[in-house]
């Protein structure tokens, strides 16, 4: 992976973590579980580590993107 690919993976992991945190917060609010301790735990939730499945998904997306780029370049 080059620098651009690593940046994409890192941004993907950050976005995924933020979505999971937001979903948890929404669940807590819907279920009336809002307390200071719960909010502190959600706010302090660490960003999950990127898994091999995440990397495989990103690599697949990058490969598709590169293929499209080559096809567009070759058709011009």
C-alpha positions as CSV (number, residue, x, y, z in Angstrom):
1,X,0.0,0.0,0.0
2,X,1.3,3.4,-0.8
3,X,0.7,6.6,1.3
4,X,-2.6,7.4,-0.4
5,X,-4.0,4.0,0.2
6,X,-2.9,4.1,3.9
7,X,-4.6,7.5,4.2
8,X,-7.8,6.1,2.7
9,X,-7.8,3.1,5.1
10,X,-7.2,5.4,8.1
11,X,-10.0,7.8,7.1
12,X,-12.3,4.8,6.5
13,X,-11.5,3.4,10.0
14,X,-12.2,6.9,11.5
15,X,-15.5,7.2,9.7
16,X,-16.6,3.7,10.8
17,X,-15.7,4.4,14.4
18,X,-17.6,7.7,14.4
19,X,-20.7,6.0,12.9
20,X,-20.5,3.3,15.5
21,X,-20.3,5.9,18.3
22,X,-23.2,7.8,16.8
23,X,-25.3,4.7,16.5
24,X,-24.6,3.8,20.2
25,X,-25.5,7.3,21.3
26,X,-28.8,7.1,19.3
27,X,-29.6,3.8,20.9
28,X,-28.8,5.2,24.4
29,X,-31.1,8.1,23.8
30,X,-33.9,6.0,22.4
31,X,-33.8,3.6,25.3
32,X,-33.6,6.2,28.0
33,X,-30.2,5.0,29.2
34,X,-28.7,8.5,29.3
35,X,-26.6,9.0,32.4
36,X,-23.3,10.8,33.0
37,X,-21.4,7.5,33.2
38,X,-22.9,6.3,29.9
39,X,-22.2,9.6,28.1
40,X,-18.6,9.6,29.4
41,X,-18.1,6.0,28.2
42,X,-19.4,6.8,24.7
43,X,-17.2,10.0,24.5
44,X,-14.1,8.1,25.6
45,X,-14.7,5.1,23.3
46,X,-11.5,4.4,21.5
47,X,-11.3,4.2,17.7
48,X,-11.4,0.5,16.8
49,X,-8.4,-1.0,15.1
50,X,-8.7,-1.6,11.4
51,X,-9.3,-5.3,10.7
52,X,-8.0,-7.4,7.9
53,X,-11.6,-7.4,6.5
54,X,-11.6,-3.6,6.4
55,X,-8.2,-3.6,4.6
56,X,-9.5,-6.2,2.1
57,X,-12.6,-4.1,1.4
58,X,-10.5,-1.0,0.9
59,X,-8.0,-2.8,-1.4
60,X,-10.9,-4.0,-3.5
61,X,-12.4,-0.5,-3.8
62,X,-8.9,0.9,-4.7
63,X,-8.5,-1.8,-7.4
64,X,-11.8,-1.0,-8.9
65,X,-11.0,2.7,-8.9
66,X,-7.7,2.1,-10.6
67,X,-9.3,-0.1,-13.2
68,X,-11.9,2.5,-14.0
69,X,-9.2,5.2,-14.2
70,X,-7.2,3.1,-16.6
71,X,-10.3,2.3,-18.7
72,X,-11.1,6.0,-18.9
73,X,-7.6,6.9,-19.8
74,X,-7.4,4.3,-22.5
75,X,-10.7,5.3,-24.1
76,X,-9.5,8.9,-24.5
